[in-house]
């Protein structure tokens, strides 16, 4: 649902705003991946200690 709204908004925006929104989304994806990777690393360390 959120994706559809962002696509509709993107169609009405200027090319520069479209690009900016795209870059922001990419950064958010990277952060998600990074945080999940950190979490898995922490959990694996805890298991090894036990």
PDB file of N, CA, C, O and CB in Angstrom:
ATOM      1  N   UNK A   1       0.837  -1.204   0.000  1.00  0.00           N
ATOM      2  CA  UNK A   1       0.000   0.000   0.000  1.00  0.00           C
ATOM      3  C   UNK A   1       0.877   1.262   0.000  1.00  0.00           C
ATOM      4  O   UNK A   1       0.642   2.193  -0.770  1.00  0.00           O
ATOM      5  CB  UNK A   1      -0.950   0.002   1.231  1.00  0.00           C
ATOM      6  N   UNK A   2       1.873   1.275   0.860  1.00  0.00           N
ATOM      7  CA  UNK A   2       2.783   2.426   0.931  1.00  0.00           C
ATOM      8  C   UNK A   2       3.523   2.578  -0.399  1.00  0.00           C
ATOM      9  O   UNK A   2       3.690   3.690  -0.899  1.00  0.00           O
ATOM     10  CB  UNK A   2       3.799   2.261   2.106  1.00  0.00           C
ATOM     11  N   UNK A   3       3.961   1.459  -0.965  1.00  0.00           N
ATOM     12  CA  UNK A   3       4.690   1.474  -2.237  1.00  0.00           C
ATOM     13  C   UNK A   3       3.847   2.119  -3.339  1.00  0.00           C
ATOM     14  O   UNK A   3       4.339   2.962  -4.090  1.00  0.00           O
ATOM     15  CB  UNK A   3       5.090   0.041  -2.644  1.00  0.00           C
ATOM     16  N   UNK A   4       2.592   1.725  -3.430  1.00  0.00           N
ATOM     17  CA  UNK A   4       1.703   2.270  -4.468  1.00  0.00           C
ATOM     18  C   UNK A   4       1.577   3.781  -4.337  1.00  0.00           C
ATOM     19  O   UNK A   4       1.619   4.502  -5.334  1.00  0.00           O
ATOM     20  CB  UNK A   4       0.312   1.619  -4.387  1.00  0.00           C
ATOM     21  N   UNK A   5       1.421   4.260  -3.103  1.00  0.00           N
ATOM     22  CA  UNK A   5       1.302   5.704  -2.874  1.00  0.00           C
ATOM     23  C   UNK A   5       2.571   6.424  -3.303  1.00  0.00           C
ATOM     24  O   UNK A   5       2.509   7.479  -3.934  1.00  0.00           O
ATOM     25  CB  UNK A   5       1.007   5.996  -1.394  1.00  0.00           C
ATOM     26  N   UNK A   6       3.724   5.851  -2.960  1.00  0.00           N
ATOM     27  CA  UNK A   6       4.994   6.502  -3.314  1.00  0.00           C
ATOM     28  C   UNK A   6       5.171   6.545  -4.824  1.00  0.00           C
ATOM     29  O   UNK A   6       5.715   7.513  -5.354  1.00  0.00           O
ATOM     30  CB  UNK A   6       6.183   5.768  -2.663  1.00  0.00           C
ATOM     31  N   UNK A   7       4.717   5.501  -5.527  1.00  0.00           N
ATOM     32  CA  UNK A   7       4.830   5.482  -6.995  1.00  0.00           C
ATOM     33  C   UNK A   7       3.925   6.566  -7.589  1.00  0.00           C
ATOM     34  O   UNK A   7       4.325   7.270  -8.516  1.00  0.00           O
ATOM     35  CB  UNK A   7       4.450   4.072  -7.571  1.00  0.00           C
ATOM     36  N   UNK A   8       2.713   6.698  -7.057  1.00  0.00           N
ATOM     37  CA  UNK A   8       1.800   7.730  -7.544  1.00  0.00           C
ATOM     38  C   UNK A   8       2.387   9.119  -7.302  1.00  0.00           C
ATOM     39  O   UNK A   8       2.343   9.976  -8.184  1.00  0.00           O
ATOM     40  CB  UNK A   8       0.424   7.603  -6.859  1.00  0.00           C
ATOM     41  N   UNK A   9       2.929   9.339  -6.121  1.00  0.00           N
ATOM     42  CA  UNK A   9       3.543  10.631  -5.811  1.00  0.00           C
ATOM     43  C   UNK A   9       4.723  10.885  -6.737  1.00  0.00           C
ATOM     44  O   UNK A   9       4.917  12.001  -7.219  1.00  0.00           O
ATOM     45  CB  UNK A   9       3.998  10.682  -4.337  1.00  0.00           C
ATOM     46  N   UNK A  10       5.509   9.841  -6.982  1.00  0.00           N
ATOM     47  CA  UNK A  10       6.701   9.968  -7.811  1.00  0.00           C
ATOM     48  C   UNK A  10       6.346  10.429  -9.224  1.00  0.00           C
ATOM     49  O   UNK A  10       7.096  11.184  -9.843  1.00  0.00           O
ATOM     50  CB  UNK A  10       7.452   8.638  -7.864  1.00  0.00           C
ATOM     51  N   UNK A  11       5.206   9.972  -9.725  1.00  0.00           N
ATOM     52  CA  UNK A  11       4.769  10.358 -11.068  1.00  0.00           C
ATOM     53  C   UNK A  11       4.471  11.862 -11.154  1.00  0.00           C
ATOM     54  O   UNK A  11       4.588  12.462 -12.222  1.00  0.00           O
ATOM     55  CB  UNK A  11       3.524   9.553 -11.466  1.00  0.00           C
ATOM     56  N   UNK A  12       4.089  12.459 -10.028  1.00  0.00           N
ATOM     57  CA  UNK A  12       3.744  13.891 -10.004  1.00  0.00           C
ATOM     58  C   UNK A  12       4.942  14.773  -9.661  1.00  0.00           C
ATOM     59  O   UNK A  12       4.870  15.995  -9.795  1.00  0.00           O
ATOM     60  CB  UNK A  12       2.626  14.141  -8.998  1.00  0.00           C
ATOM     61  N   UNK A  13       6.035  14.168  -9.224  1.00  0.00           N
ATOM     62  CA  UNK A  13       7.183  14.950  -8.756  1.00  0.00           C
ATOM     63  C   UNK A  13       8.134  15.339  -9.880  1.00  0.00           C
ATOM     64  O   UNK A  13       8.061  14.823 -10.995  1.00  0.00           O
ATOM     65  CB  UNK A  13       7.939  14.173  -7.710  1.00  0.00           C
ATOM     66  N   UNK A  14       9.029  16.267  -9.549  1.00  0.00           N
ATOM     67  CA  UNK A  14      10.101  16.647 -10.470  1.00  0.00           C
ATOM     68  C   UNK A  14      11.132  15.524 -10.536  1.00  0.00           C
ATOM     69  O   UNK A  14      11.257  14.748  -9.589  1.00  0.00           O
ATOM     70  CB  UNK A  14      10.770  17.982 -10.027  1.00  0.00           C
ATOM     71  N   UNK A  15      11.868  15.426 -11.638  1.00  0.00           N
ATOM     72  CA  UNK A  15      12.898  14.385 -11.767  1.00  0.00           C
ATOM     73  C   UNK A  15      13.913  14.390 -10.627  1.00  0.00           C
ATOM     74  O   UNK A  15      14.366  13.332 -10.189  1.00  0.00           O
ATOM     75  CB  UNK A  15      13.625  14.552 -13.077  1.00  0.00           C
ATOM     76  N   UNK A  16      14.268  15.577 -10.149  1.00  0.00           N
ATOM     77  CA  UNK A  16      15.250  15.673  -9.058  1.00  0.00           C
ATOM     78  C   UNK A  16      14.684  15.063  -7.785  1.00  0.00           C
ATOM     79  O   UNK A  16      15.377  14.331  -7.079  1.00  0.00           O
ATOM     80  CB  UNK A  16      15.655  17.146  -8.810  1.00  0.00           C
ATOM     81  N   UNK A  17      13.422  15.366  -7.492  1.00  0.00           N
ATOM     82  CA  UNK A  17      12.775  14.802  -6.315  1.00  0.00           C
ATOM     83  C   UNK A  17      12.642  13.283  -6.450  1.00  0.00           C
ATOM     84  O   UNK A  17      12.802  12.553  -5.472  1.00  0.00           O
ATOM     85  CB  UNK A  17      11.394  15.444  -6.102  1.00  0.00           C
ATOM     86  N   UNK A  18      12.352  12.816  -7.651  1.00  0.00           N
ATOM     87  CA  UNK A  18      12.256  11.375  -7.895  1.00  0.00           C
ATOM     88  C   UNK A  18      13.576  10.693  -7.552  1.00  0.00           C
ATOM     89  O   UNK A  18      13.609   9.667  -6.872  1.00  0.00           O
ATOM     90  CB  UNK A  18      11.873  11.095  -9.367  1.00  0.00           C
ATOM     91  N   UNK A  19      14.663  11.290  -8.039  1.00  0.00           N
ATOM     92  CA  UNK A  19      15.994  10.736  -7.797  1.00  0.00           C
ATOM     93  C   UNK A  19      16.308  10.727  -6.301  1.00  0.00           C
ATOM     94  O   UNK A  19      16.814   9.740  -5.768  1.00  0.00           O
ATOM     95  CB  UNK A  19      17.061  11.542  -8.562  1.00  0.00           C
ATOM     96  N   UNK A  20      16.004  11.830  -5.638  1.00  0.00           N
ATOM     97  CA  UNK A  20      16.268  11.944  -4.197  1.00  0.00           C
ATOM     98  C   UNK A  20      15.511  10.871  -3.425  1.00  0.00           C
ATOM     99  O   UNK A  20      16.072  10.224  -2.541  1.00  0.00           O
ATOM    100  CB  UNK A  20      15.875  13.343  -3.681  1.00  0.00           C
ATOM    101  N   UNK A  21      14.240  10.684  -3.758  1.00  0.00           N
ATOM    102  CA  UNK A  21      13.418   9.680  -3.092  1.00  0.00           C
ATOM    103  C   UNK A  21      14.001   8.292  -3.306  1.00  0.00           C
ATOM    104  O   UNK A  21      14.043   7.469  -2.391  1.00  0.00           O
ATOM    105  CB  UNK A  21      11.971   9.737  -3.605  1.00  0.00           C
ATOM    106  N   UNK A  22      14.454   8.047  -4.539  1.00  0.00           N
ATOM    107  CA  UNK A  22      15.043   6.755  -4.883  1.00  0.00           C
ATOM    108  C   UNK A  22      16.296   6.497  -4.054  1.00  0.00           C
ATOM    109  O   UNK A  22      16.486   5.396  -3.538  1.00  0.00           O
ATOM    110  CB  UNK A  22      15.376   6.695  -6.382  1.00  0.00           C
ATOM    111  N   UNK A  23      17.144   7.505  -3.927  1.00  0.00           N
ATOM    112  CA  UNK A  23      18.391   7.365  -3.158  1.00  0.00           C
ATOM    113  C   UNK A  23      18.096   7.127  -1.676  1.00  0.00           C
ATOM    114  O   UNK A  23      18.751   6.313  -1.026  1.00  0.00           O
ATOM    115  CB  UNK A  23      19.273   8.623  -3.325  1.00  0.00           C
ATOM    116  N   UNK A  24      17.113   7.840  -1.158  1.00  0.00           N
ATOM    117  CA  UNK A  24      16.723   7.667   0.248  1.00  0.00           C
ATOM    118  C   UNK A  24      16.250   6.233   0.478  1.00  0.00           C
ATOM    119  O   UNK A  24      16.616   5.609   1.474  1.00  0.00           O
ATOM    120  CB  UNK A  24      15.606   8.681   0.644  1.00  0.00           C
ATOM    121  N   UNK A  25      15.439   5.713  -0.438  1.00  0.00           N
ATOM    122  CA  UNK A  25      14.953   4.336  -0.309  1.00  0.00           C
ATOM    123  C   UNK A  25      16.112   3.348  -0.324  1.00  0.00           C
ATOM    124  O   UNK A  25      16.120   2.386   0.444  1.00  0.00           O
ATOM    125  CB  UNK A  25      13.964   4.006  -1.439  1.00  0.00           C
ATOM    126  N   UNK A  26      17.099   3.581  -1.201  1.00  0.00           N
ATOM    127  CA  UNK A  26      18.268   2.709  -1.267  1.00  0.00           C
ATOM    128  C   UNK A  26      19.029   2.718   0.056  1.00  0.00           C
ATOM    129  O   UNK A  26      19.455   1.671   0.542  1.00  0.00           O
ATOM    130  CB  UNK A  26      19.192   3.140  -2.413  1.00  0.00           C
ATOM    131  N   UNK A  27      19.198   3.911   0.634  1.00  0.00           N
ATOM    132  CA  UNK A  27      19.904   4.034   1.915  1.00  0.00           C
ATOM    133  C   UNK A  27      19.170   3.276   3.015  1.00  0.00           C
ATOM    134  O   UNK A  27      19.787   2.589   3.828  1.00  0.00           O
ATOM    135  CB  UNK A  27      20.058   5.513   2.309  1.00  0.00           C
ATOM    136  N   UNK A  28      17.849   3.408   3.030  1.00  0.00           N
ATOM    137  CA  UNK A  28      17.050   2.711   4.043  1.00  0.00           C
ATOM    138  C   UNK A  28      17.222   1.199   3.913  1.00  0.00           C
ATOM    139  O   UNK A  28      17.351   0.497   4.916  1.00  0.00           O
ATOM    140  CB  UNK A  28      15.557   3.092   3.915  1.00  0.00           C
ATOM    141  N   UNK A  29      17.223   0.697   2.669  1.00  0.00           N
ATOM    142  CA  UNK A  29      17.425  -0.733   2.439  1.00  0.00           C
ATOM    143  C   UNK A  29      18.783  -1.176   2.975  1.00  0.00           C
ATOM    144  O   UNK A  29      18.886  -2.215   3.627  1.00  0.00           O
ATOM    145  CB  UNK A  29      17.312  -1.061   0.939  1.00  0.00           C
ATOM    146  N   UNK A  30      19.830  -0.385   2.701  1.00  0.00           N
ATOM    147  CA  UNK A  30      21.178  -0.709   3.185  1.00  0.00           C
ATOM    148  C   UNK A  30      21.198  -0.772   4.702  1.00  0.00           C
ATOM    149  O   UNK A  30      21.792  -1.682   5.280  1.00  0.00           O
ATOM    150  CB  UNK A  30      22.201   0.328   2.685  1.00  0.00           C
ATOM    151  N   UNK A  31      20.551   0.193   5.350  1.00  0.00           N
ATOM    152  CA  UNK A  31      20.531   0.226   6.818  1.00  0.00           C
ATOM    153  C   UNK A  31      19.838  -1.009   7.389  1.00  0.00           C
ATOM    154  O   UNK A  31      20.295  -1.581   8.379  1.00  0.00           O
ATOM    155  CB  UNK A  31      19.827   1.500   7.315  1.00  0.00           C
ATOM    156  N   UNK A  32      18.731  -1.418   6.760  1.00  0.00           N
ATOM    157  CA  UNK A  32      18.014  -2.621   7.203  1.00  0.00           C
ATOM    158  C   UNK A  32      18.934  -3.827   7.139  1.00  0.00           C
ATOM    159  O   UNK A  32      19.026  -4.612   8.084  1.00  0.00           O
ATOM    160  CB  UNK A  32      16.753  -2.863   6.338  1.00  0.00           C
ATOM    161  N   UNK A  33      19.617  -3.960   6.003  1.00  0.00           N
ATOM    162  CA  UNK A  33      20.510  -5.105   5.807  1.00  0.00           C
ATOM    163  C   UNK A  33      21.634  -5.069   6.840  1.00  0.00           C
ATOM    164  O   UNK A  33      21.975  -6.089   7.440  1.00  0.00           O
ATOM    165  CB  UNK A  33      21.095  -5.108   4.368  1.00  0.00           C
ATOM    166  N   UNK A  34      22.199  -3.888   7.036  1.00  0.00           N
ATOM    167  CA  UNK A  34      23.320  -3.741   7.966  1.00  0.00           C
ATOM    168  C   UNK A  34      22.901  -4.093   9.390  1.00  0.00           C
ATOM    169  O   UNK A  34      23.608  -4.823  10.084  1.00  0.00           O
ATOM    170  CB  UNK A  34      23.871  -2.311   7.917  1.00  0.00           C
ATOM    171  N   UNK A  35      21.754  -3.574   9.827  1.00  0.00           N
ATOM    172  CA  UNK A  35      21.295  -3.821  11.197  1.00  0.00           C
ATOM    173  C   UNK A  35      20.972  -5.304  11.395  1.00  0.00           C
ATOM    174  O   UNK A  35      21.285  -5.868  12.444  1.00  0.00           O
ATOM    175  CB  UNK A  35      20.053  -2.953  11.519  1.00  0.00           C
ATOM    176  N   UNK A  36      20.357  -5.932  10.412  1.00  0.00           N
ATOM    177  CA  UNK A  36      20.038  -7.350  10.527  1.00  0.00           C
ATOM    178  C   UNK A  36      21.318  -8.184  10.581  1.00  0.00           C
ATOM    179  O   UNK A  36      21.390  -9.175  11.308  1.00  0.00           O
ATOM    180  CB  UNK A  36      19.152  -7.801   9.351  1.00  0.00           C
ATOM    181  N   UNK A  37      22.328  -7.777   9.805  1.00  0.00           N
ATOM    182  CA  UNK A  37      23.605  -8.482   9.810  1.00  0.00           C
ATOM    183  C   UNK A  37      24.279  -8.350  11.173  1.00  0.00           C
ATOM    184  O   UNK A  37      24.824  -9.322  11.696  1.00  0.00           O
ATOM    185  CB  UNK A  37      24.525  -7.942   8.700  1.00  0.00           C
ATOM    186  N   UNK A  38      24.242  -7.149  11.746  1.00  0.00           N
ATOM    187  CA  UNK A  38      24.813  -6.930  13.080  1.00  0.00           C
ATOM    188  C   UNK A  38      24.107  -7.807  14.110  1.00  0.00           C
ATOM    189  O   UNK A  38      24.757  -8.424  14.955  1.00  0.00           O
ATOM    190  CB  UNK A  38      24.705  -5.440  13.482  1.00  0.00           C
ATOM    191  N   UNK A  39      22.785  -7.863  14.041  1.00  0.00           N
ATOM    192  CA  UNK A  39      22.016  -8.652  15.000  1.00  0.00           C
ATOM    193  C   UNK A  39      22.398 -10.123  14.919  1.00  0.00           C
ATOM    194  O   UNK A  39      22.602 -10.767  15.948  1.00  0.00           O
ATOM    195  CB  UNK A  39      20.513  -8.481  14.755  1.00  0.00           C
ATOM    196  N   UNK A  40      22.495 -10.656  13.720  1.00  0.00           N
ATOM    197  CA  UNK A  40      22.837 -12.070  13.561  1.00  0.00           C
ATOM    198  C   UNK A  40      24.235 -12.331  14.102  1.00  0.00           C
ATOM    199  O   UNK A  40      24.490 -13.372  14.709  1.00  0.00           O
ATOM    200  CB  UNK A  40      22.745 -12.496  12.078  1.00  0.00           C
ATOM    201  N   UNK A  41      25.136 -11.384  13.881  1.00  0.00           N
ATOM    202  CA  UNK A  41      26.507 -11.531  14.379  1.00  0.00           C
ATOM    203  C   UNK A  41      26.514 -11.571  15.908  1.00  0.00           C
ATOM    204  O   UNK A  41      27.193 -12.407  16.503  1.00  0.00           O
ATOM    205  CB  UNK A  41      27.401 -10.374  13.867  1.00  0.00           C
ATOM    206  N   UNK A  42      25.766 -10.675  16.539  1.00  0.00           N
ATOM    207  CA  UNK A  42      25.687 -10.636  18.000  1.00  0.00           C
ATOM    208  C   UNK A  42      25.140 -11.959  18.541  1.00  0.00           C
ATOM    209  O   UNK A  42      25.682 -12.518  19.494  1.00  0.00           O
ATOM    210  CB  UNK A  42      24.800  -9.457  18.464  1.00  0.00           C
ATOM    211  N   UNK A  43      24.075 -12.447  17.934  1.00  0.00           N
ATOM    212  CA  UNK A  43      23.452 -13.679  18.403  1.00  0.00           C
ATOM    213  C   UNK A  43      24.413 -14.858  18.276  1.00  0.00           C
ATOM    214  O   UNK A  43      24.505 -15.691  19.178  1.00  0.00           O
ATOM    215  CB  UNK A  43      22.165 -13.957  17.621  1.00  0.00           C
ATOM    216  N   UNK A  44      25.119 -14.924  17.165  1.00  0.00           N
ATOM    217  CA  UNK A  44      26.044 -16.037  16.954  1.00  0.00           C
ATOM    218  C   UNK A  44      27.172 -15.988  17.993  1.00  0.00           C
ATOM    219  O   UNK A  44      27.623 -17.031  18.467  1.00  0.00           O
ATOM    220  CB  UNK A  44      26.628 -15.998  15.516  1.00  0.00           C
ATOM    221  N   UNK A  45      27.626 -14.779  18.347  1.00  0.00           N
ATOM    222  CA  UNK A  45      28.663 -14.628  19.368  1.00  0.00           C
ATOM    223  C   UNK A  45      28.166 -15.127  20.721  1.00  0.00           C
ATOM    224  O   UNK A  45      28.879 -15.841  21.426  1.00  0.00           O
ATOM    225  CB  UNK A  45      29.105 -13.159  19.475  1.00  0.00           C
ATOM    226  N   UNK A  46      26.944 -14.749  21.077  1.00  0.00           N
ATOM    227  CA  UNK A  46      26.377 -15.165  22.361  1.00  0.00           C
ATOM    228  C   UNK A  46      26.301 -16.687  22.439  1.00  0.00           C
ATOM    229  O   UNK A  46      26.595 -17.271  23.482  1.00  0.00           O
ATOM    230  CB  UNK A  46      24.975 -14.546  22.564  1.00  0.00           C
ATOM    231  N   UNK A  47      25.909 -17.326  21.347  1.00  0.00           N
ATOM    232  CA  UNK A  47      25.811 -18.781  21.334  1.00  0.00           C
ATOM    233  C   UNK A  47      27.176 -19.415  21.566  1.00  0.00           C
ATOM    234  O   UNK A  47      27.297 -20.390  22.307  1.00  0.00           O
ATOM    235  CB  UNK A  47      25.219 -19.267  20.008  1.00  0.00           C
ATOM    236  N   UNK A  48      28.201 -18.858  20.931  1.00  0.00           N
ATOM    237  CA  UNK A  48      29.551 -19.407  21.073  1.00  0.00           C
ATOM    238  C   UNK A  48      30.037 -19.289  22.515  1.00  0.00           C
ATOM    239  O   UNK A  48      30.676 -20.201  23.040  1.00  0.00           O
ATOM    240  CB  UNK A  48      30.527 -18.688  20.125  1.00  0.00           C
ATOM    241  N   UNK A  49      29.727 -18.151  23.153  1.00  0.00           N
ATOM    242  CA  UNK A  49      30.159 -17.930  24.538  1.00  0.00           C
ATOM    243  C   UNK A  49      29.524 -18.973  25.459  1.00  0.00           C
ATOM    244  O   UNK A  49      30.191 -19.518  26.338  1.00  0.00           O
ATOM    245  CB  UNK A  49      29.787 -16.497  25.008  1.00  0.00           C
ATOM    246  N   UNK A  50      28.239 -19.246  25.254  1.00  0.00           N
ATOM    247  CA  UNK A  50      27.550 -20.241  26.076  1.00  0.00           C
ATOM    248  C   UNK A  50      28.096 -21.619  25.740  1.00  0.00           C
ATOM    249  O   UNK A  50      27.657 -22.614  26.317  1.00  0.00           O
ATOM    250  CB  UNK A  50      26.008 -20.188  25.855  1.00  0.00           C
TER     251      UNK A  50
END
